[in-house]
């Protein structure tokens, strides 16, 4: 059985809580903070404009060049202006549990992402994580960090 891995990132954003929540709780904005080479596209027709518990969001994404996959997540928990959780229902992982936390701080918002994930194929999944999955996820979150800075400005505090 392969292991469960985790990744945590923290970013301070110089905006109000309302601005941060409005942006990150809207599924249409996901593509703006995902690397272009991943060809991320929301394909669900009935996902709504704001996150809510039970919401299903469907995507197409290319984690590797020439390899396009279907991914479905469910928003399982939402507390407005505090956090939401998305969990994979169908897609490339055996487990995908992504927590998005928001905390008001002086001068802006502290955003924390915590991802727990598991890759299929037992020990081959562990090898894949060591060889490229972990690095790819770290690069995606580095891209996201830079994209958020570009959209909202650099943290000055």
C-alpha positions as CSV (number, residue, x, y, z in Angstrom):
1,X,0.0,0.0,0.0
2,X,1.3,3.4,-0.9
3,X,1.8,6.2,1.7
4,X,-0.4,9.2,2.4
5,X,1.6,12.4,1.7
6,X,1.0,16.0,2.7
7,X,1.9,19.4,1.6
8,X,1.4,22.7,3.4
9,X,1.8,26.2,2.1
10,X,1.2,29.6,3.7
11,X,0.9,32.9,1.9
12,X,0.1,36.4,3.2
13,X,-2.0,38.5,0.8
14,X,-2.5,42.3,1.2
15,X,-6.3,42.3,0.6
16,X,-9.4,42.3,2.7
17,X,-10.9,39.0,3.8
18,X,-13.9,39.7,1.6
19,X,-11.7,40.1,-1.5
20,X,-9.8,37.0,-0.8
21,X,-12.9,34.9,-0.1
22,X,-14.7,36.2,-3.1
23,X,-11.8,35.2,-5.4
24,X,-10.9,31.8,-3.9
25,X,-14.4,30.6,-3.3
26,X,-15.3,31.1,-7.0
27,X,-14.5,28.0,-9.1
28,X,-14.2,30.1,-12.3
29,X,-11.0,31.6,-10.8
30,X,-9.1,28.3,-10.4
31,X,-7.6,28.5,-13.9
32,X,-6.0,31.9,-13.2
33,X,-3.9,30.3,-10.5
34,X,-3.0,27.1,-12.3
35,X,0.0,26.8,-14.6
36,X,-1.0,27.2,-18.3
37,X,0.8,24.0,-19.4
38,X,-1.7,22.0,-17.3
39,X,-4.6,23.2,-19.5
40,X,-6.9,23.3,-16.5
41,X,-10.5,23.8,-17.5
42,X,-13.7,23.7,-15.4
43,X,-16.1,21.6,-17.4
44,X,-19.1,21.2,-15.0
45,X,-22.2,23.0,-16.0
46,X,-24.0,23.2,-12.7
47,X,-21.2,24.1,-10.2
48,X,-22.5,27.5,-9.1
49,X,-20.6,30.7,-8.6
50,X,-19.7,30.2,-4.9
51,X,-18.5,27.3,-2.9
52,X,-21.1,25.4,-0.8
53,X,-21.1,22.0,0.9
54,X,-22.0,19.2,-1.5
55,X,-20.9,21.2,-4.5
56,X,-19.5,19.1,-7.3
57,X,-16.9,20.6,-9.6
58,X,-15.6,18.8,-12.7
59,X,-12.3,19.6,-14.5
60,X,-10.1,18.5,-17.3
61,X,-6.4,18.8,-16.5
62,X,-3.1,17.7,-18.1
63,X,-0.7,16.7,-15.3
64,X,1.8,15.4,-17.9
65,X,2.3,16.6,-21.5
66,X,-0.1,14.8,-23.8
67,X,-2.0,13.2,-20.9
68,X,-5.4,14.7,-20.2
69,X,-7.5,13.5,-17.2
70,X,-11.0,14.0,-15.8
71,X,-11.1,15.2,-12.2
72,X,-14.2,15.6,-10.0
73,X,-14.1,17.2,-6.6
74,X,-16.7,17.7,-4.0
75,X,-16.7,20.7,-1.7
76,X,-17.3,18.9,1.6
77,X,-17.0,21.7,4.2
78,X,-17.4,25.5,4.0
79,X,-17.3,28.2,6.7
80,X,-17.5,31.5,4.9
81,X,-14.4,33.7,5.3
82,X,-12.6,30.9,7.2
83,X,-12.2,27.7,5.2
84,X,-13.4,25.2,2.7
85,X,-12.4,21.7,1.8
86,X,-12.3,19.9,-1.5
87,X,-12.1,16.2,-1.9
88,X,-11.5,14.2,-5.1
89,X,-14.4,11.9,-6.1
90,X,-12.8,10.8,-9.4
91,X,-9.4,11.5,-10.7
92,X,-5.7,10.6,-10.7
93,X,-5.3,10.2,-6.9
94,X,-6.5,7.5,-4.6
95,X,-7.0,10.2,-2.0
96,X,-7.1,14.0,-2.4
97,X,-8.1,16.1,0.6
98,X,-7.4,19.8,0.2
99,X,-8.0,22.3,3.0
100,X,-8.1,26.1,2.2
101,X,-7.8,28.2,5.4
102,X,-8.2,32.0,5.6
103,X,-7.3,34.1,8.6
104,X,-7.5,37.9,8.9
105,X,-4.2,39.4,9.9
106,X,-3.0,43.0,10.2
107,X,-2.7,44.3,6.6
108,X,-4.4,41.4,4.9
109,X,-5.2,37.7,4.9
110,X,-3.1,34.7,5.8
111,X,-4.0,31.8,3.4
112,X,-3.0,28.3,4.3
113,X,-3.4,25.3,2.1
114,X,-3.0,21.7,3.5
115,X,-3.2,18.8,1.0
116,X,-3.2,15.1,1.9
117,X,-2.9,12.9,-1.1
118,X,-2.2,9.2,-2.0
119,X,-1.1,7.9,-5.3
120,X,-2.4,4.6,-6.7
121,X,-0.3,1.5,-7.6
122,X,1.2,0.7,-4.1
123,X,5.0,1.0,-4.1
124,X,5.0,2.3,-7.7
125,X,2.9,5.2,-6.5
126,X,5.6,5.9,-3.8
127,X,8.3,5.8,-6.5
128,X,6.2,8.2,-8.7
129,X,5.8,10.6,-5.8
130,X,9.6,10.6,-5.2
131,X,10.4,11.0,-8.9
132,X,7.9,13.6,-10.0
133,X,4.5,14.0,-8.3
134,X,5.8,15.7,-5.1
135,X,7.9,18.1,-7.2
136,X,5.0,18.8,-9.6
137,X,2.7,19.7,-6.7
138,X,5.3,21.9,-5.2
139,X,5.8,23.7,-8.6
140,X,2.0,24.1,-8.9
141,X,1.8,25.8,-5.5
142,X,4.9,28.0,-6.3
143,X,3.1,29.1,-9.5
144,X,0.0,29.8,-7.5
145,X,2.0,31.8,-5.0
146,X,3.4,34.0,-7.8
147,X,0.0,34.3,-9.5
148,X,-1.6,35.4,-6.3
149,X,1.1,38.0,-5.8
150,X,0.5,39.2,-9.4
151,X,-3.2,39.5,-8.9
152,X,-3.2,41.0,-5.4
153,X,0.3,42.5,-4.8
154,X,3.3,41.4,-2.8
155,X,3.0,41.1,0.9
156,X,4.8,44.1,2.5
157,X,4.4,43.2,6.1
